[in-house]
Amino acid sequence: METTQLTDNPWSQGGKIARRYTLSKMVLAKPEQVIWKAMDEKLNIECFILMSITISRVELRQIAWNMICHESEPGCPVVYGMYRAAGRDIVIFSYDAEQSVETVIAKWLKPRRQKPEAIEKMSSSLRPEMEKRILPAGTILNRRYEIIAPLGIGGFGVTYLCIDRILLRNVAIKEYFPESYASRDGKYVMVASAQALDAFRGGYRLFWQEILLTVRLNPQKNLPTVYDVFEENDTAYMVMRYESGESVGREYRARSYIAYTPKRMCELILPMLEGLRYLHKYNILHCDISPANIIHRNDGEIVLIDLGSAMDMADKEAVYNVAVLKKDFAAPEQFINAKTGHMVKKIGAWTDIYAVGATMYYLLTGEKADDAVTRMETKKKLQLPAEFDGKLKKGWFKLVQQCMELEPEKRVKSVEELSRQITKLLKKEK
């Protein structure tokens, strides 16, 4: 466990714990435990610190287990971590501000002797040449996270399934590793060349932008939850809730791309739109919606993942990643911006709505629509595959067409409006 040595007593208002958490006020004081409200300076979020006075480390961990095992329930606090800091055992967590601290204590802060279910082993299905790019199973990160297996490799990072050896829960850890600009020397991430240094640093800023955007949204059940972030091996790592399940893209592939019924499509899309609505509420655009980034969890929940291309429209200094596009789902304005390398065409909620429309088209037909570039060049109207012409009710195709208009001003105006139209059409299916 992490230990921080401080000469002065930090457990007072304004004190800093583990060189990271600044105490603002004590919200509970009992002989056995104390709860402080604090500011996490690294993630720039408010949190709470449960500090043990007389309860044992084992019982403190059991309290954390109780919250972890009920994390999907409404109102349950999110546990970020457990540490040994400034001479005390502590649990870092957050909860819905609408709940009173008394309610949180009575309902959630009680011990659970049964530890969370966790995956300890998983085989890797990566090709041998890709194995060279990843850290091997058994690698320990930040002195607490043990790598079990890789979950995915992208152009800018590797995501691992890990187990937190302190809280004994699974987590997903995303490592910044831009394959075009970096190589691996043992555990360390090295810049590939002097010429690649600026690109590596630019990607690093984007990675931190993703972390800070994602953590601002904690907790929302249809979006990722960030627990922690740390720098090690000359790179950065983001620790997230492990979304056990499959992507909608993989599920679709497993059923040989047989089209979903409108009802089944809605079961996947409507919860995802709740996550997207929450993003747009905070003026954040996802910019990379596709079946691959929609996770169908084992508990039935739908989660919209990967904010690596997300854009905070309120942040004038934010960097917009124009380079990462999914050809079959990206909106026309994204291609125009990518071609120039600058944001010459304004993006907005309509940009994400185009991608949702392209995803709906794919799930309803089993085929991908012509990409936006092809449609702009040929001036060809969006059409159904020949075998679906007349089989898909006009209302569904009309809605998809509205989402995928080449001109943004002609698209469905908002996520709320799209959800209403989908729900209205779904009622007609019954």
Backbone torsions as a table, in degrees:
resi	resn	phi	psi	omega
1	MET	NA	150.8	-177.7
2	GLU	-70.7	133.0	179.2
3	THR	-124.9	134.0	179.5
4	THR	-121.2	126.1	179.6
5	GLN	-96.7	121.2	177.9
6	LEU	-127.0	141.9	-177.7
7	THR	-77.5	-37.7	178.9
8	ASP	-95.9	155.6	177.6
9	ASN	-68.4	115.6	-177.2
10	PRO	-85.0	-10.8	-174.0
11	TRP	-81.4	67.9	175.8
12	SER	-154.0	163.0	-177.5
13	GLN	-55.2	129.4	-177.7
14	GLY	90.0	-9.3	178.9
15	GLY	-69.0	152.9	-179.7
16	LYS	-115.2	126.8	-177.6
17	ILE	-106.1	132.8	178.1
18	ALA	54.9	31.5	178.7
19	ARG	55.9	27.1	-171.8
20	ARG	-147.0	-41.4	-173.8
21	TYR	-102.7	116.8	178.8
22	THR	-96.2	121.9	-176.6
23	LEU	-75.5	132.1	178.8
24	SER	-106.0	-48.4	175.9
25	LYS	-159.7	154.4	177.3
26	MET	-85.9	126.1	-178.6
27	VAL	-105.2	-11.6	177.0
28	LEU	-154.3	135.4	176.1
29	ALA	-135.5	112.9	177.1
30	LYS	-129.5	159.6	-179.2
31	PRO	-57.6	-31.7	-175.6
32	GLU	-95.1	-21.5	-177.4
33	GLN	-157.9	157.1	178.6
34	VAL	-132.7	143.6	174.6
35	ILE	-120.2	125.9	177.2
36	TRP	-109.8	141.6	166.2
37	LYS	-86.1	137.4	-173.6
38	ALA	-145.4	168.4	175.5
39	MET	-114.8	122.9	174.8
40	ASP	-82.6	105.7	-174.5
41	GLU	-69.6	-24.6	-178.6
42	LYS	-78.0	-43.8	-179.6
43	LEU	-94.8	-7.2	177.5
44	ASN	59.7	45.4	177.9
45	ILE	-134.7	156.0	172.8
46	GLU	-80.5	145.7	178.7
47	CYS	-150.2	-178.5	178.0
48	PHE	-127.7	146.9	179.7
49	ILE	-118.4	116.2	173.8
50	LEU	-90.2	115.7	-174.7
51	MET	-111.1	130.0	178.6
52	SER	-77.8	134.6	171.9
53	ILE	-106.8	-55.1	-179.7
54	THR	-122.5	-17.0	-179.1
55	ILE	-73.3	149.4	-175.2
56	SER	-75.6	163.8	176.4
57	ARG	-61.7	-37.0	179.3
58	VAL	-62.2	-46.8	-178.8
59	GLU	-68.0	-35.4	177.6
60	LEU	-62.9	-41.3	177.8
61	ARG	-66.0	-35.8	178.2
62	GLN	-66.0	-33.2	174.6
63	ILE	-64.7	-42.7	177.1
64	ALA	-62.7	-40.8	178.8
65	TRP	-58.8	-40.2	-178.6
66	ASN	-61.0	-41.5	178.1
67	MET	-69.1	-41.1	-179.3
68	ILE	-61.5	-43.6	-176.0
69	CYS	-72.3	-16.3	178.6
70	HIS	-113.8	15.9	-171.5
71	GLU	-58.4	-30.0	-178.1
72	SER	-78.6	-8.5	-178.9
73	GLU	-81.2	144.0	-180.0
74	PRO	-57.5	132.6	176.4
75	GLY	86.4	-9.7	-178.5
76	CYS	-70.9	134.8	177.6
77	PRO	-61.8	155.9	175.0
78	VAL	-100.8	126.3	178.4
79	VAL	-91.0	119.2	179.5
80	TYR	-86.8	-34.5	-179.7
81	GLY	176.1	170.1	175.9
82	MET	-130.6	133.5	-174.1
83	TYR	-141.1	166.7	164.7
84	ARG	-107.8	112.3	-174.6
85	ALA	-142.7	137.7	177.5
86	ALA	50.1	40.8	174.5
87	GLY	80.4	6.4	-177.8
88	ARG	-132.4	152.6	169.3
89	ASP	-85.2	130.9	-176.2
90	ILE	-136.1	153.4	171.3
91	VAL	-121.3	128.5	178.2
92	ILE	-97.2	128.9	-179.2
93	PHE	-151.3	170.8	173.2
94	SER	-139.9	158.3	177.5
95	TYR	-148.3	165.2	-179.4
96	ASP	-59.9	124.1	-176.0
97	ALA	-63.1	-18.2	180.0
98	GLU	-73.5	-16.8	177.1
99	GLN	-87.1	145.9	174.3
100	SER	-80.2	156.0	179.3
101	VAL	-63.2	-31.5	178.4
102	GLU	-63.9	-40.4	178.5
103	THR	-64.7	-43.4	179.9
104	VAL	-60.6	-45.2	-178.6
105	ILE	-64.5	-46.0	-176.1
106	ALA	-66.2	-37.3	-173.4
107	LYS	-91.7	-37.1	-168.4
108	TRP	-116.8	-32.8	-173.0
109	LEU	-87.9	65.2	176.4
110	LYS	-137.6	150.1	-172.6
111	PRO	-70.8	148.2	173.9
112	ARG	-130.6	121.6	-174.4
113	ARG	-79.1	-21.1	-179.8
114	GLN	-84.6	122.0	-178.4
115	LYS	-73.3	159.5	178.9
116	PRO	-62.7	148.6	174.0
117	GLU	-69.6	134.7	-177.3
118	ALA	-142.9	144.5	175.2
119	ILE	-83.1	125.1	-179.0
120	GLU	-99.7	-25.8	-178.4
121	LYS	-139.6	144.9	175.9
122	MET	-156.3	133.2	179.6
123	SER	-80.2	150.5	178.8
124	SER	-96.8	138.0	179.3
125	SER	-108.7	19.1	-178.0
126	LEU	-75.0	150.0	174.6
127	ARG	-69.2	151.4	-176.1
128	PRO	-53.7	-39.1	-178.1
129	GLU	-67.8	-24.7	179.0
130	MET	-82.3	-25.0	179.5
131	GLU	-59.5	-28.9	-178.5
132	LYS	-67.4	-20.1	-175.8
133	ARG	-89.7	-6.8	-172.8
134	ILE	-115.8	162.1	172.5
135	LEU	-80.1	139.4	-175.7
136	PRO	-73.4	157.8	174.8
137	ALA	-57.3	142.2	-178.5
138	GLY	95.9	-14.3	177.4
139	THR	-63.1	135.7	178.6
140	ILE	-101.4	127.1	178.0
141	LEU	-111.2	137.8	176.6
142	ASN	53.4	30.0	176.0
143	ARG	61.9	16.6	-178.9
144	ARG	-149.8	-23.6	-175.1
145	TYR	-102.5	120.1	179.2
146	GLU	-101.6	126.6	179.9
147	ILE	-72.6	130.5	176.8
148	ILE	-99.1	-48.5	-179.1
149	ALA	-167.8	157.8	174.5
150	PRO	-74.2	141.8	176.1
151	LEU	-99.3	-28.7	-179.0
152	GLY	-175.2	153.5	178.2
153	ILE	-127.7	125.9	177.1
154	GLY	-118.6	-178.5	-178.5
155	GLY	-66.9	-22.5	-176.0
156	PHE	-120.2	2.1	-179.2
157	GLY	-174.1	168.1	176.7
158	VAL	-121.7	134.3	177.0
159	THR	-110.8	130.3	-176.8
160	TYR	-115.3	146.5	164.9
161	LEU	-85.4	126.9	-178.3
162	CYS	-131.5	167.4	170.8
163	ILE	-120.7	131.4	175.8
164	ASP	-79.1	110.4	-173.8
165	ARG	-72.8	-7.8	176.1
166	ILE	-93.2	-49.4	-179.3
167	LEU	-92.0	-7.7	177.2
168	LEU	58.0	39.2	175.7
169	ARG	-122.5	155.4	174.3
170	ASN	-77.3	144.0	173.1
171	VAL	-138.0	159.0	171.5
172	ALA	-105.2	132.0	-179.8
173	ILE	-121.0	123.2	179.0
174	LYS	-99.9	125.6	-178.9
175	GLU	-104.9	132.0	174.8
176	TYR	-73.0	112.2	180.0
177	PHE	-149.1	86.1	-179.8
178	PRO	-77.6	107.3	-171.0
179	GLU	-60.2	-28.1	-178.3
180	SER	-76.6	-21.3	-174.0
181	TYR	-119.9	1.8	-172.8
182	ALA	-140.0	160.8	172.6
183	SER	-138.6	171.7	-177.9
184	ARG	-114.7	133.3	175.6
185	ASP	-120.1	92.2	-171.8
186	GLY	67.7	-124.5	177.6
187	LYS	-83.5	-17.0	-170.1
188	TYR	-83.8	145.2	175.4
189	VAL	-97.4	121.7	-176.1
190	MET	-112.6	141.2	173.4
191	VAL	-67.9	133.1	-172.1
192	ALA	-63.2	-36.4	-178.1
193	SER	-161.6	167.3	177.7
194	ALA	-62.0	-34.3	-179.7
195	GLN	-68.1	-23.5	-177.4
196	ALA	-90.6	-3.1	-172.8
197	LEU	-61.1	-46.4	-178.6
198	ASP	-63.0	-41.7	179.3
199	ALA	-65.4	-39.2	178.3
200	PHE	-62.1	-45.6	-179.9
201	ARG	-65.9	-38.5	177.8
202	GLY	-62.5	-42.2	177.1
203	GLY	-65.6	-34.6	178.5
204	TYR	-63.7	-41.5	177.0
205	ARG	-63.1	-40.4	178.1
206	LEU	-63.9	-37.6	179.7
207	PHE	-64.0	-44.3	177.6
208	TRP	-66.8	-34.2	176.2
209	GLN	-62.0	-42.2	177.2
210	GLU	-61.1	-44.0	-179.6
211	ILE	-59.6	-50.5	-174.9
212	LEU	-69.9	-31.7	175.2
213	LEU	-68.4	-45.4	-175.5
214	THR	-65.9	-43.1	-175.8
215	VAL	-68.6	-27.1	177.2
216	ARG	-61.9	-23.1	-174.5
217	LEU	-93.2	-3.2	179.9
218	ASN	-61.7	142.2	-23.6
219	PRO	-98.5	138.4	173.3
220	GLN	-136.4	123.5	-167.0
221	LYS	-63.0	-21.7	-178.8
222	ASN	-99.2	12.4	177.9
223	LEU	-132.5	160.7	179.3
224	PRO	-63.2	152.6	174.6
225	THR	-114.8	125.3	178.5
226	VAL	-94.9	129.9	178.0
227	TYR	-97.4	-38.9	-170.9
228	ASP	-161.3	167.3	173.9
229	VAL	-146.3	143.9	176.9
230	PHE	-153.0	159.6	177.5
231	GLU	-113.1	132.0	-176.6
232	GLU	-163.7	155.6	177.4
233	ASN	56.8	31.5	179.3
234	ASP	62.5	30.2	175.2
235	THR	-151.9	-171.6	-178.3
236	ALA	-123.5	153.7	-178.4
237	TYR	-133.2	137.8	176.0
238	MET	-113.3	123.8	-179.1
239	VAL	-97.9	124.5	-174.8
240	MET	-130.3	164.5	170.5
241	ARG	-59.4	136.6	176.6
242	TYR	-82.2	118.5	-179.8
243	GLU	-90.1	89.8	-177.2
244	SER	-71.7	120.9	-177.7
245	GLY	153.9	-161.7	-178.7
246	GLU	-124.7	153.6	172.9
247	SER	-71.7	153.4	176.7
248	VAL	-60.4	-34.1	178.2
249	GLY	-61.8	-43.8	179.6
250	ARG	-69.9	-39.3	177.1
251	GLU	-60.4	-40.8	-178.7
252	TYR	-65.8	-41.4	178.3
253	ARG	-63.6	-38.9	-178.7
254	ALA	-65.3	-25.3	177.7
255	ARG	-98.8	20.2	175.4
256	SER	59.5	34.2	174.5
257	TYR	60.0	29.7	174.6
258	ILE	-73.6	126.2	-172.6
259	ALA	-57.3	142.9	174.7
260	TYR	-79.8	153.7	169.5
261	THR	-71.4	157.6	176.3
262	PRO	-54.2	-37.5	-179.6
263	LYS	-62.4	-46.1	-179.3
264	ARG	-67.5	-40.0	177.6
265	MET	-58.4	-41.6	-179.0
266	CYS	-66.2	-34.0	178.7
267	GLU	-62.3	-26.2	178.9
268	LEU	-92.5	-39.1	-172.5
269	ILE	-80.6	-41.8	-175.3
270	LEU	-61.5	-45.5	176.3
271	PRO	-64.0	-36.6	177.1
272	MET	-61.4	-38.1	179.0
273	LEU	-65.2	-27.4	175.4
274	GLU	-64.2	-42.7	176.0
275	GLY	-64.3	-41.5	180.0
276	LEU	-66.8	-38.9	177.2
277	ARG	-60.2	-40.0	179.1
278	TYR	-64.6	-40.7	176.0
279	LEU	-59.7	-50.3	-177.1
280	HIS	-65.4	-30.7	176.8
281	LYS	-57.6	-35.2	179.5
282	TYR	-98.4	18.8	174.3
283	ASN	65.2	30.5	179.3
284	ILE	-110.9	130.6	175.9
285	LEU	-100.8	140.9	-179.1
286	HIS	-77.7	-49.4	174.3
287	CYS	69.8	9.5	180.0
288	ASP	-152.7	41.3	-178.8
289	ILE	-77.2	131.9	177.1
290	SER	-165.5	166.3	177.5
291	PRO	-56.7	-29.5	-179.8
292	ALA	-67.6	-23.6	-177.7
293	ASN	-104.5	15.9	173.8
294	ILE	-115.3	115.4	-177.7
295	ILE	-99.2	130.0	172.8
296	HIS	-99.4	101.0	-174.8
297	ARG	-71.4	159.8	-179.8
298	ASN	-63.0	-24.6	178.8
299	ASP	-87.6	5.5	176.6
300	GLY	96.4	-14.6	-179.2
301	GLU	-71.9	152.2	177.0
302	ILE	-109.7	131.7	-177.0
303	VAL	-128.6	128.8	175.1
304	LEU	-90.5	112.7	-172.7
305	ILE	-106.5	177.2	170.3
306	ASP	64.6	88.3	176.6
307	LEU	-97.0	27.1	-178.7
308	GLY	-63.8	-25.4	178.5
309	SER	-106.8	5.6	-174.7
310	ALA	-64.6	154.9	-176.1
311	MET	-132.8	125.0	174.6
312	ASP	-88.1	105.9	-174.2
313	MET	-71.2	-14.8	178.9
314	ALA	-88.0	-12.5	-177.8
315	ASP	-96.4	105.6	-176.6
316	LYS	-68.8	-19.1	-178.7
317	GLU	-99.4	1.5	-178.5
318	ALA	-64.6	146.4	178.0
319	VAL	-93.1	131.3	179.8
320	TYR	-99.9	122.4	-177.7
321	ASN	-83.7	91.9	-177.3
322	VAL	-82.2	-9.4	-171.5
323	ALA	-84.4	-24.9	-173.7
324	VAL	-98.1	105.3	179.5
325	LEU	-133.2	142.8	169.9
326	LYS	-97.4	111.0	-169.6
327	LYS	-48.7	-42.3	-172.9
328	ASP	-84.4	-5.5	-174.9
329	PHE	-126.6	-14.4	-177.0
330	ALA	-73.9	147.5	-179.4
331	ALA	-78.7	158.4	-179.3
332	PRO	-54.6	-41.6	-177.5
333	GLU	-64.4	-27.3	177.5
334	GLN	-70.6	-39.2	177.9
335	PHE	-65.5	-40.5	179.8
336	ILE	-63.2	-43.2	178.8
337	ASN	-66.0	-39.3	-180.0
338	ALA	-65.5	-36.7	-178.9
339	LYS	-65.7	-38.5	-178.4
340	THR	-88.0	-21.5	-176.2
341	GLY	82.2	4.7	-180.0
342	HIS	-138.0	161.9	179.1
343	MET	-84.9	80.8	-179.8
344	VAL	-88.6	-19.1	179.0
345	LYS	-117.4	122.6	-175.0
346	LYS	-63.8	137.2	175.1
347	ILE	-108.3	161.2	-178.9
348	GLY	-169.9	-163.6	179.7
349	ALA	-54.5	-34.1	179.8
350	TRP	-60.6	-26.3	179.1
351	THR	-68.3	-45.9	176.6
352	ASP	-67.0	-35.5	-179.1
353	ILE	-64.4	-36.2	175.3
354	TYR	-58.5	-46.5	-178.4
355	ALA	-65.0	-36.4	176.0
356	VAL	-63.3	-43.0	177.9
357	GLY	-60.3	-42.8	179.0
358	ALA	-64.7	-35.3	177.3
359	THR	-68.2	-42.7	177.6
360	MET	-61.7	-43.7	178.7
361	TYR	-56.1	-47.7	-178.1
362	TYR	-61.9	-45.7	-176.5
363	LEU	-71.9	-28.3	-178.5
364	LEU	-85.9	-18.1	-175.9
365	THR	-120.7	-21.5	-175.6
366	GLY	83.7	0.7	178.7
367	GLU	-130.5	152.6	177.6
368	LYS	-86.0	141.1	177.8
369	ALA	-69.6	159.0	172.5
370	ASP	-54.7	137.1	-178.3
371	ASP	-68.7	163.3	-173.6
372	ALA	-61.4	-36.3	-179.6
373	VAL	-63.6	-47.2	178.8
374	THR	-60.0	-42.8	-178.7
375	ARG	-67.3	-36.3	178.1
376	MET	-67.9	-38.8	-177.0
377	GLU	-73.6	-38.7	-175.3
378	THR	-92.7	-13.3	-176.0
379	LYS	59.2	23.8	-176.5
380	LYS	-82.6	134.5	178.6
381	LYS	-72.2	151.5	176.9
382	LEU	-64.7	129.9	-178.7
383	GLN	-130.0	155.1	174.4
384	LEU	-79.5	152.7	170.5
385	PRO	-56.8	147.9	-174.0
386	ALA	-53.1	-40.3	-176.1
387	GLU	-71.2	-13.4	179.7
388	PHE	-101.7	-8.1	-178.7
389	ASP	-61.4	116.7	-179.3
390	GLY	91.7	-14.1	-178.9
391	LYS	-91.6	-32.2	178.6
392	LEU	-91.4	127.6	-177.6
393	LYS	-56.0	141.0	-173.6
394	LYS	-57.3	-33.7	-177.9
395	GLY	-59.5	-41.0	-179.6
396	TRP	-67.9	-45.2	-179.0
397	PHE	-67.6	-36.2	178.1
398	LYS	-62.6	-40.1	179.0
399	LEU	-66.4	-42.2	177.3
400	VAL	-61.3	-42.5	177.9
401	GLN	-59.5	-41.7	179.5
402	GLN	-63.3	-37.9	179.1
403	CYS	-69.6	-32.6	-171.6
404	MET	-104.2	21.6	174.5
405	GLU	-59.2	139.4	179.6
406	LEU	-68.0	-31.4	178.9
407	GLU	-93.0	119.0	-174.2
408	PRO	-53.8	-37.6	-175.7
409	GLU	-67.5	-14.2	179.9
410	LYS	-93.4	-6.8	-177.2
411	ARG	-79.7	167.0	171.4
412	VAL	-54.0	136.5	-167.1
413	LYS	-76.4	-30.7	-174.1
414	SER	-153.2	165.0	176.8
415	VAL	-64.6	-39.0	179.3
416	GLU	-60.5	-44.0	179.4
417	GLU	-65.4	-39.6	178.7
418	LEU	-63.9	-43.7	178.5
419	SER	-60.9	-41.5	179.4
420	ARG	-63.0	-43.7	-178.6
421	GLN	-67.2	-39.2	177.6
422	ILE	-63.2	-46.0	-179.8
423	THR	-61.5	-39.9	179.2
424	LYS	-63.4	-44.4	178.8
425	LEU	-66.8	-36.4	-179.0
426	LEU	-63.5	-37.8	178.9
427	LYS	-63.1	-32.5	179.2
428	LYS	-72.3	-19.3	179.6
429	GLU	-74.0	-23.1	-174.0
430	LYS	-77.5	NA	NA
